[in-house]
């Protein structure tokens, strides 16, 4: 199942960014073998759990994978992962390249074992700059790419804040999926593997500046940058008489529909509202007036009025109400499934759909070392050899807990 069926991925990632990327590869049909230390991925411990080591962050970032436990600091553990790499298509890691080198698992080593391997690193900074060896986390990269500064510009108190989501980890993870798939296409054409680096800082700098470069695009600059509409303090969910609603009136046709639906013909002749350029140049005034109008009716009334007027509108959900959104329910985006150890859990379907290679999640997030014996057996280890590795602390299996 899935467009990546037949692709074998060695997943040497932890926390969120790397596991999010490899989960997508697994969702798309790849056989993803998650290599975990004897302590397991730290996200196993985050959030409420029914059983130790099976927290919700881990469950929602590690489906479509098999788990093998290996102590890579022991020679036998390193030898085992090298044996897995011999027949792999992709290796993904998200520690600093220097750490992979210390484990003697750098590209110079593994490419000799498997020249067709796609060796993909997701880490903090490009390796040709002064930050090459620095550690990086989502919060740090958000700050370094101006997101808290932009948040401060849009807040009433002017205080910088991080976006309340692991935005960097997920964006860079998705970028990694694209880079890996592109590398697989190149290998299909040439037979040649390669190293691909996906740095967080550079990726997010492009992501943010794509919107906010503004006049800094030109040399010399025309202004200090920033997309005015995005930075308007009135660009936010609008208060209604009984709650909040999300509305964007963007193009000329939508504004004509809005004027007709609200009876605000007076705004048609107002130069601040009449043209796209007029609205863009007076965006704070436009949004403030829109806010005053939307306070006059209930959320339900506006949903009905604006939907019929073909003005873009959506409810403002919280985390719980999002699960019950009628579109999400109709498309079964968050199905309740039976996990073999955790009982009933809410899963998430893959959003993309393929006409010829449909995907269906077959594996839910694994227990630590759940597939150690299975994967090692596929790599040619005998039962006695696997038992010895368990005894020596090189690996662990579920049965050995």
C-alpha positions as CSV (number, residue, x, y, z in Angstrom):
1,X,0.0,0.0,0.0
2,X,1.1,3.5,-0.7
3,X,3.5,5.1,-3.3
4,X,6.6,4.3,-1.3
5,X,5.9,0.6,-1.0
6,X,9.2,-1.3,-1.2
7,X,11.3,1.5,0.2
8,X,13.2,0.6,3.4
9,X,14.0,3.4,5.8
10,X,16.3,3.3,8.8
11,X,14.9,5.9,11.2
12,X,17.6,7.1,13.6
13,X,15.6,10.1,14.8
14,X,14.1,11.1,18.1
15,X,11.8,13.7,19.6
16,X,9.6,15.3,16.9
17,X,11.1,16.7,13.8
18,X,12.7,13.5,12.5
19,X,10.0,11.1,13.7
20,X,7.3,13.4,12.1
21,X,9.2,13.1,8.8
22,X,9.7,9.3,9.0
23,X,6.1,8.8,10.0
24,X,5.1,10.4,6.8
25,X,7.4,8.1,4.8
26,X,5.9,5.2,6.6
27,X,2.3,6.4,6.0
28,X,3.2,6.6,2.3
29,X,4.1,2.9,2.3
30,X,7.8,2.7,3.2
31,X,9.0,0.1,5.7
32,X,10.3,2.3,8.5
33,X,12.6,0.7,11.1
34,X,12.9,3.0,14.1
35,X,16.2,2.5,15.9
36,X,15.8,3.4,19.5
37,X,18.3,3.5,22.4
38,X,17.7,1.2,25.4
39,X,15.9,4.2,27.1
40,X,13.7,4.8,24.1
41,X,12.6,8.0,22.4
42,X,12.1,10.7,25.0
43,X,8.6,11.6,23.6
44,X,7.4,8.2,25.0
45,X,7.3,10.0,28.4
46,X,5.4,13.2,27.3
47,X,1.8,13.6,28.2
48,X,-0.8,11.5,29.9
49,X,-0.4,7.7,29.4
50,X,-2.2,4.5,30.1
51,X,1.1,2.6,30.2
52,X,4.7,4.0,30.7
53,X,6.5,4.8,27.5
54,X,3.4,5.2,25.3
55,X,2.5,8.9,25.6
56,X,0.4,10.7,23.1
57,X,3.2,12.7,21.4
58,X,5.0,9.4,20.7
59,X,1.7,7.6,19.6
60,X,1.0,10.4,17.1
61,X,4.4,10.7,15.6
62,X,5.5,7.1,15.3
63,X,2.8,5.1,13.6
64,X,3.7,3.2,10.5
65,X,7.0,2.0,12.0
66,X,8.7,-1.0,13.5
67,X,10.8,-0.5,16.6
68,X,14.2,-2.1,17.2
69,X,16.3,-1.3,20.3
70,X,20.1,-1.1,19.8
71,X,22.8,0.4,22.0
72,X,24.9,2.0,19.3
73,X,27.7,2.7,21.8
74,X,28.4,-1.0,21.9
75,X,30.3,-2.5,19.0
76,X,27.7,-5.2,18.5
77,X,25.0,-2.5,18.3
78,X,26.8,-0.5,15.7
79,X,27.5,-3.7,13.7
80,X,23.8,-4.5,13.8
81,X,22.8,-1.1,12.5
82,X,25.4,-1.3,9.7
83,X,23.9,-4.6,8.7
84,X,20.5,-2.9,8.5
85,X,22.0,-0.1,6.4
86,X,23.4,-2.5,3.9
87,X,19.9,-3.2,2.4
88,X,18.3,0.1,3.2
89,X,17.1,2.8,0.7
90,X,17.1,5.7,3.2
91,X,18.7,6.6,6.5
92,X,17.3,9.5,8.4
93,X,19.0,11.0,11.5
94,X,18.4,14.2,13.5
95,X,21.4,14.5,15.7
96,X,24.2,16.8,14.8
97,X,26.5,15.3,12.1
98,X,29.3,15.5,14.5
99,X,27.5,12.9,16.7
100,X,27.0,10.6,13.8
101,X,30.7,10.9,13.1
102,X,31.6,10.0,16.7
103,X,29.4,6.8,16.3
104,X,31.4,6.1,13.1
105,X,28.2,6.3,11.1
106,X,29.0,9.4,9.0
107,X,28.2,9.4,5.3
108,X,31.9,8.7,4.5
109,X,31.5,5.3,6.3
110,X,28.0,4.2,5.3
111,X,28.2,5.2,1.7
112,X,31.0,2.7,1.2
113,X,28.7,0.0,2.6
114,X,25.7,1.1,0.5
115,X,26.4,3.5,-2.3
116,X,22.7,3.7,-3.2
117,X,21.7,5.0,0.2
118,X,19.9,8.3,0.7
119,X,21.6,9.7,3.8
120,X,19.3,12.4,5.1
121,X,20.1,14.6,8.1
122,X,17.6,16.9,9.7
123,X,19.5,19.1,12.2
124,X,20.0,22.7,13.3
125,X,22.4,24.5,10.9
126,X,24.1,24.2,7.5
127,X,27.5,22.7,7.8
128,X,29.3,25.4,5.9
129,X,28.6,28.2,8.4
130,X,29.8,29.2,11.9
131,X,26.8,27.6,13.6
132,X,27.5,24.2,12.2
133,X,28.0,22.5,15.5
134,X,25.5,24.4,17.6
135,X,22.5,22.5,19.1
136,X,19.0,23.6,18.0
137,X,15.5,23.3,19.2
138,X,12.1,24.5,17.8
139,X,12.0,27.5,20.2
140,X,15.5,28.6,19.4
141,X,14.9,28.5,15.7
142,X,11.5,30.3,16.0
143,X,13.4,33.1,17.8
144,X,16.3,33.2,15.4
145,X,14.0,33.5,12.4
146,X,12.0,36.4,13.8
147,X,8.7,34.7,14.7
148,X,8.5,36.0,18.3
149,X,9.4,39.5,17.0
150,X,6.6,39.3,14.5
151,X,4.3,38.0,17.3
152,X,5.3,41.0,19.4
153,X,4.3,43.4,16.6
154,X,0.8,42.0,16.5
155,X,0.1,41.8,20.2
156,X,-1.3,44.5,22.4
157,X,1.4,44.2,25.0
158,X,4.3,44.0,22.6
159,X,5.7,40.9,24.3
160,X,7.6,38.4,22.0
161,X,6.0,34.9,22.1
162,X,6.7,31.6,20.5
163,X,4.0,30.1,18.3
164,X,2.2,27.6,20.5
165,X,3.0,24.7,18.2
166,X,6.2,22.9,17.2
167,X,6.0,24.8,14.0
168,X,9.7,24.5,13.1
169,X,9.9,20.8,13.7
170,X,6.9,20.0,11.6
171,X,7.8,22.4,8.7
172,X,11.4,21.1,8.5
173,X,10.1,17.5,8.9
174,X,7.8,18.0,5.8
175,X,10.7,19.7,4.0
176,X,12.8,16.6,4.7
177,X,10.1,14.3,3.2
178,X,10.2,16.3,0.0
179,X,14.0,16.3,-0.1
180,X,14.1,12.5,0.5
181,X,11.5,11.7,-2.2
182,X,13.4,14.0,-4.6
183,X,16.6,12.1,-3.8
184,X,14.8,8.8,-4.5
185,X,13.7,10.1,-7.9
186,X,17.4,11.0,-8.7
187,X,18.6,7.6,-7.6
188,X,15.9,5.9,-9.7
189,X,17.3,7.8,-12.7
190,X,21.0,7.4,-12.0
191,X,21.4,4.5,-9.5
192,X,23.3,6.9,-7.3
193,X,22.7,7.6,-3.6
194,X,23.6,10.8,-1.9
195,X,23.8,12.8,1.3
196,X,21.1,15.4,1.8
197,X,21.1,17.9,4.6
198,X,17.9,19.7,5.7
199,X,18.9,22.4,8.2
200,X,16.3,24.0,10.5
201,X,17.7,27.6,10.5
202,X,18.0,28.0,6.8
203,X,14.6,26.2,6.1
204,X,12.7,28.4,8.5
205,X,14.5,31.6,7.4
206,X,13.2,31.0,3.9
207,X,9.7,30.1,5.2
208,X,9.3,33.3,7.2
209,X,11.0,35.7,4.8
210,X,8.9,34.3,1.9
211,X,6.1,36.3,3.4
212,X,7.9,39.1,5.1
213,X,10.9,40.0,2.9
214,X,8.9,42.9,1.6
215,X,11.0,45.9,0.7
216,X,14.1,44.1,1.8
217,X,13.8,42.1,-1.4
218,X,15.4,45.1,-3.2
219,X,18.9,46.5,-2.9
220,X,18.9,49.1,-1.6
221,X,15.9,48.2,0.6
222,X,12.6,50.0,0.0
223,X,11.4,49.4,3.6
224,X,12.2,47.3,6.7
225,X,10.3,44.3,5.5
226,X,7.0,42.8,6.8
227,X,3.7,41.9,5.1
228,X,1.3,44.6,6.4
229,X,-1.8,42.4,6.3
230,X,-0.2,39.7,8.3
231,X,1.1,42.2,10.9
232,X,-2.2,44.1,11.4
233,X,-3.2,43.8,15.1
234,X,-6.8,43.4,13.9
235,X,-5.9,40.3,11.8
236,X,-7.4,37.9,14.3
237,X,-10.6,35.9,14.9
238,X,-13.4,38.4,15.1
239,X,-15.6,38.8,18.2
240,X,-19.3,38.2,17.5
241,X,-22.2,38.9,19.9
242,X,-21.7,35.5,21.5
243,X,-18.3,34.2,20.5
244,X,-15.7,34.4,17.8
245,X,-15.6,33.7,14.1
246,X,-12.9,33.5,11.4
247,X,-13.6,35.6,8.3
248,X,-11.4,36.9,5.5
249,X,-12.8,39.2,2.8
250,X,-10.0,39.3,0.3
251,X,-10.8,40.0,-3.4
252,X,-13.1,42.5,-5.0
253,X,-15.9,40.0,-5.6
254,X,-15.9,38.9,-2.0
255,X,-16.1,42.6,-0.8
256,X,-19.0,43.2,-3.2
257,X,-20.8,40.2,-1.7
258,X,-20.0,41.4,1.8
259,X,-21.3,44.9,1.2
260,X,-24.6,43.4,-0.2
261,X,-25.0,40.9,2.6
262,X,-24.4,43.5,5.4
263,X,-26.2,46.4,3.8
264,X,-23.0,48.5,3.9
265,X,-23.3,50.1,0.5
266,X,-21.7,53.2,2.0
267,X,-18.4,51.4,2.0
268,X,-18.4,50.8,-1.8
269,X,-17.5,54.4,-2.5
270,X,-15.0,54.7,0.4
271,X,-11.5,54.7,-1.2
272,X,-10.2,52.7,1.7
273,X,-12.5,49.8,0.8
274,X,-13.3,50.3,-2.9
275,X,-10.1,48.7,-4.4
276,X,-7.5,46.1,-3.5
277,X,-4.8,48.7,-3.4
278,X,-6.9,50.9,-1.2
279,X,-7.6,48.1,1.3
280,X,-4.0,47.0,1.3
281,X,-2.8,50.5,2.1
282,X,-5.3,51.0,4.9
283,X,-5.5,47.4,6.2
284,X,-5.7,48.3,9.9
285,X,-8.6,50.6,9.3
286,X,-10.3,48.0,7.1
287,X,-9.9,45.2,9.7
288,X,-11.0,47.5,12.5
289,X,-14.3,48.3,10.7
290,X,-14.8,44.7,9.8
291,X,-14.5,43.9,13.5
292,X,-17.1,46.5,14.4
293,X,-19.5,45.0,11.9
294,X,-19.1,41.4,13.0
295,X,-19.8,42.2,16.7
296,X,-23.4,43.0,15.8
297,X,-24.7,39.5,15.3
298,X,-24.2,36.0,16.7
299,X,-21.6,33.5,15.4
300,X,-24.4,31.3,14.0
301,X,-26.1,34.2,12.2
302,X,-22.8,35.3,10.6
303,X,-22.0,31.7,9.5
304,X,-25.3,31.5,7.7
305,X,-25.1,35.0,6.2
306,X,-21.5,34.8,5.0
307,X,-21.8,31.2,3.7
308,X,-24.7,32.2,1.6
309,X,-22.9,35.3,0.4
310,X,-19.9,33.1,-0.6
311,X,-17.6,35.1,1.7
312,X,-14.8,32.9,3.2
313,X,-15.8,32.0,6.8
314,X,-14.9,29.2,9.2
315,X,-15.7,28.6,12.9
316,X,-12.9,29.3,15.5
317,X,-12.4,25.8,17.0
318,X,-10.7,24.8,20.1
319,X,-8.9,21.4,20.3
320,X,-11.9,19.5,21.3
321,X,-14.4,21.1,18.9
322,X,-12.0,20.5,16.0
323,X,-12.4,16.8,16.4
324,X,-16.2,17.2,16.0
325,X,-16.2,19.6,13.1
326,X,-18.8,18.2,10.6
327,X,-16.3,18.0,7.7
328,X,-13.7,16.2,9.9
329,X,-16.4,13.8,11.0
330,X,-17.7,13.2,7.4
331,X,-14.2,12.5,6.2
332,X,-13.3,10.4,9.3
333,X,-10.1,12.3,9.8
334,X,-9.7,11.2,13.4
335,X,-10.8,7.6,13.6
336,X,-10.9,5.7,16.9
337,X,-8.8,2.6,16.5
338,X,-7.8,-0.3,18.7
339,X,-4.1,-0.2,19.7
340,X,-2.8,-3.6,20.7
341,X,-1.6,-2.4,24.1
342,X,-3.2,1.0,24.6
343,X,-6.8,0.1,23.8
344,X,-8.9,2.6,22.0
345,X,-7.0,5.7,20.8
346,X,-7.8,8.4,18.4
347,X,-5.6,8.3,15.3
348,X,-5.2,10.6,12.3
349,X,-5.7,9.7,8.7
350,X,-3.2,10.7,6.1
351,X,-4.5,13.9,4.5
352,X,-3.2,13.3,1.0
353,X,-5.1,10.9,-1.4
354,X,-3.6,8.9,-4.3
355,X,-5.8,7.5,-7.0
356,X,-3.5,4.6,-7.9
357,X,-1.6,4.0,-4.7
358,X,-4.0,4.6,-1.8
359,X,-2.5,4.6,1.7
360,X,-3.9,3.0,4.8
361,X,-2.3,3.0,8.2
362,X,-1.5,-0.6,9.1
363,X,0.9,-0.1,12.0
364,X,0.2,1.9,15.1
365,X,3.0,3.2,17.2
366,X,5.2,0.4,18.5
367,X,6.4,-0.5,22.0
368,X,10.1,-0.1,22.6
369,X,11.9,-3.0,21.0
370,X,8.6,-4.6,19.8
371,X,10.2,-5.6,16.5
372,X,13.8,-6.1,17.6
373,X,13.8,-9.9,17.1
374,X,11.9,-9.7,13.9
375,X,14.2,-7.0,12.3
376,X,17.4,-8.7,13.5
377,X,16.1,-12.0,12.1
378,X,15.5,-10.4,8.7
379,X,19.1,-9.1,8.8
380,X,20.4,-12.6,9.2
381,X,20.9,-13.0,13.0
382,X,20.1,-16.4,14.5
383,X,17.8,-16.8,17.5
384,X,20.9,-17.7,19.6
385,X,22.7,-14.5,18.4
386,X,19.7,-12.4,19.2
387,X,19.4,-14.0,22.7
388,X,23.0,-13.2,23.3
389,X,22.5,-9.6,22.2
390,X,19.6,-9.3,24.7
391,X,21.7,-10.8,27.4
392,X,24.6,-8.4,26.7
393,X,22.3,-5.3,26.7
394,X,22.9,-4.6,23.0
395,X,19.2,-4.9,22.3
396,X,15.9,-5.6,24.1
397,X,12.7,-7.2,23.0
398,X,9.3,-6.9,24.4
399,X,9.5,-10.4,25.9
400,X,12.7,-9.4,27.7
401,X,11.1,-6.6,29.7
